[in-house]
Amino acid sequence: MKIYWTKINKIIDETSEVKTYYLDLPEGFTWEEGAHTHMALKGFNEGDKPNRGLVRHMSICTMPSEKTIGITTRIKDLCSEYKAILRTLEIGDEVALFKTHSNVPLKREDKNVYLLSAGVGLATFRPLALEYFERANNIKQIYSLNIDLSRDFLFTDISKTTPSKKFTSEFVDNREDYYNQVKKLATDKDGLFYIVGSDEFIKQNIDLLTEQGIKPHHIMLDKRKDQIAEFLPLDVIS
């Protein structure tokens, strides 16, 4: 396993609880849209065994063409040791990256694509939207639906509807409106539905979509294959 040590070059306070950390791009580090990486803090590998408390699975919210690795995360007042340390880091401090992979690359099957997320889950979908803006081949349109009770919307470059690019962006601030809209989107039985959020959020969306007749193989999750079996039938991932 290759470990890439890199430095923080910028920190943006997106909201009172959400920060984006921009990292230098190490030589040889590559990824595709929808990728996640393991981001570790200093000291995670100093003992006999790795300190898993200093490692977190994070989505990359930037594209390779942006020449920086963006990590957006929520840090509450009461948080884990990892988040508490992360909050104290400054420009120039080092973090480690390893095991980078995408579970949700953009599928090009001449279908409508629906991106369903909650809060900072939108970070996973920003690269998919940017990739679509750059190359829309074999995708009919994209519809992004995000539920954010804070009303502090992230990523202004994908937060507006752009009819000329066949891209719709919608934010709602309550679950009732969100799930009512998901039901409307699910009238498209041939669409591809990507879901990012907590396990509870994912399960609720899957239940609603399948009740509306969406087939499991049209539902994409940001999960490893062995994890997907907890949410969808095994034959979907075989």
N, C-alpha and C positions, 0 to 999 in steps of 0.2 A: 504493500500500500504506500503510495507516494503522498507525502505531506507537503503542502505548499505554505510556507510562512510568508505573510505579506503584511503591509502596514495600512493603517487607516489614513486616508488622505482628506476626508471630509465627513462631517457629521451634521445632518439636517434634522431639526426638531419639526416633524411634520404636524404634530399636535402636542398637547400637554403630556400625552402618554406614549406617543409613537415617534420613533427615531429611525432614520435611515443612515446606515453606515456605508460609506463608499470606500472601497479597498483598492490598492494598487493591483494591477493585473500581473500576476507572476508569469514568467516565461514558461510556455508549455501548458498553461491552464486553459482548458476549453470547456464550453458547455453549449447547450441548445435551449430554445425557448421552453419554458415550463420547468427548468431545472431546479433541483435543490442541492445543497451541499451540507456537509457537517462542518460547523464552525467551532473551533476549540480555542479556549483561552490559555494563556501562558500557565505552565505547570501541569497541564492535563496529562502529560506523558513522562513526568519526572520520577514517578515511583516504580515499584515492581509491576504494577498494573495501571492501565490508563484510568484516570479519574473521570468517570462518565458524567459526574456532576458539572464538569467544566466543558461539556460538549453539548451542542444543540443542533438539531436538524433544521436548516433554514432555507427558505426559497430565495432564489436570485431574481431580483426585480429588474435587472438591466439586460441588455443584449450585448453580445461580444463587440458589435460595432461601436458601442459607447466607450470602449476601452477602460472600463472600470467595473468592479463587481459590487452591486448594490444589494444590501441586506436591510430589509425593513422589518421592524419588530415592535411589539407593544411592551412597555415596561411600566408596570403599575407601582404604586407606592409600596404595597406589600407584594414582594416578588421572590423568586428563587435566588439562591446564591449566585447562579450563573448570571441572571439578569442584573442583580445588584452590582456585580463586578463590571459587567458590560457598561452599565450606566456611568461608571467612573472613568472609562477609557477615553483617551484624548487622541487628537491627530498625531500620528507618528508611532502610536502604540501598535504592537504586533498581535495578530491572531493567526490561527492555522486553519487551512481548508483541506478537506479530503473526502473521498467517496462522493463524487459529484455525479448526478444522474438525473435524467428527466423521465418521469412517469407519464407526463401529459404533453407530448409534442403535438403540434397542430396537425390534425388529420386533414388531408385534402381528398375528399371523396364526393365532391359536388353536392354537398349538403349545407344546410344552415347550421351554424355553430352557436351554442348558448353557453355562456360563462356564468356560473352561479357561485357567488362567494359571499362571505361575511367579513366585514371589517378589513383587517390587514391581509386577509386571504387574497385580496385583489392583487397583492404583490406577485403572486404566482402567475396571474393572468396578464399583467402588463406586457411581458415579453411576447406572449401569444398575439396580443393586439398589435404590437409594433411590427412583428413578423408579417402579420396579415396586411398592415398598411404598406409594407415594403413589397410584398408579393402576395396578391390575392388569388392566385391561380387555384382553380378547382375548389373554391369555397364560395357559396352563394352569398352569404352575409354573416356578420357576427352580431350577437345581441348579448351585452354584458349587464347582468343584474346583480346588484350588491346591496346587502342590508347593513346599514351603519346607523346605530342609534345615536352616535355622537354628532352626526351631521358635519364632522370635520373630514371632508372627502379627500382622499389621497389621489395622487397622480393626475394632475390636470391635463396631461397630454392624452389620456384615454377617458376622461370624465365627461366629455361632451359628445353628443350625437353628431355624426358626420354623414349626412345622407349621400354625399357624392362618393363616399367610400363604402357605402352600405354597412355602416357601423352604428349601432344604437347603444347608448350607455344610459342606464337608469339606476338611480339610487332611491331606496325607500328607508324609512326610519322606524318601521314596525313590522313584526312578523306576519300579521294578518294580511297587510298589503303585499308583502313579499310572496307569501304562498299563494295568494289569489293570482298574482302575476305569473308564477310558475305554472299554475294550472292552465292559464291562457297559452303560455309558450308550449306546453305539452300537447296542444292540439296538432302540433307538427310531429307526427309519428315517425318521420324519417330523419329528424334532426339529431345532432350529436350534443349531448349535455355533459359539460365538464363541471365538476363540483369540487370546491376547496373550502375547508373550514374545519371546525371541531368534529369529532366522531359523531356526536349527537346531531349536529347540523347535517352531516353527510347522510346519516341514516334517515332523518326526517325527509330530506330531499328525495332519496331513493324510494322511500315508501310512497311519497306523493306521486313521483314520476311513474312508478310501476302501476299504481292504482289508476293512472290516466292512460295506461296502455303503452308506455315507453318500454321497449325491450332492453334487458340488461346490457346487451352488447352495444347499445347506443349511449351508455353512461360511462364517463371517463373519470377516474379518481386519481388523485395524487397520492397513490399508495403503491408499495411494492406488491409483487404478485402474491406473495404469501399472506399479505395483509388484506388484499382485495377479497379473498375468500371469506373474510369476516363480514363483508357487506353485500357481495353479489354471488350468484351461483358459480360453482367451480367450473362449469363448462364454458363460462364467459372468458376465463383466463387460460384455458387449456390450449 
